[in-house]
Amino acid sequence: MAKEKITYRCSDCGWTSPKWVGQCRECGAWGTVDQAGQAS
């Protein structure tokens, strides 16, 4: 069974990342990156 990948998304600009980060790399906002769900 393949491991499901979790993605993280900035609630301000919509930028996505394969791992959690404290600051959005696109808009620079802090604390806005949350788990978005499972990527297929």
ChimeraX attribute file (.defattr): number of C-alpha atoms within 10 A of each C-alpha:
attribute: neighborCount
match mode: 1-to-1
recipient: residues
	/A:1	3
	/A:2	5
	/A:3	6
	/A:4	10
	/A:5	11
	/A:6	15
	/A:7	17
	/A:8	21
	/A:9	21
	/A:10	24
	/A:11	15
	/A:12	14
	/A:13	14
	/A:14	14
	/A:15	14
	/A:16	19
	/A:17	18
	/A:18	12
	/A:19	13
	/A:20	15
	/A:21	16
	/A:22	12
	/A:23	14
	/A:24	22
	/A:25	14
	/A:26	12
	/A:27	12
	/A:28	13
	/A:29	15
	/A:30	13
	/A:31	12
	/A:32	17
	/A:33	25
	/A:34	17
	/A:35	15
	/A:36	14
	/A:37	12
	/A:38	10
	/A:39	10
	/A:40	8
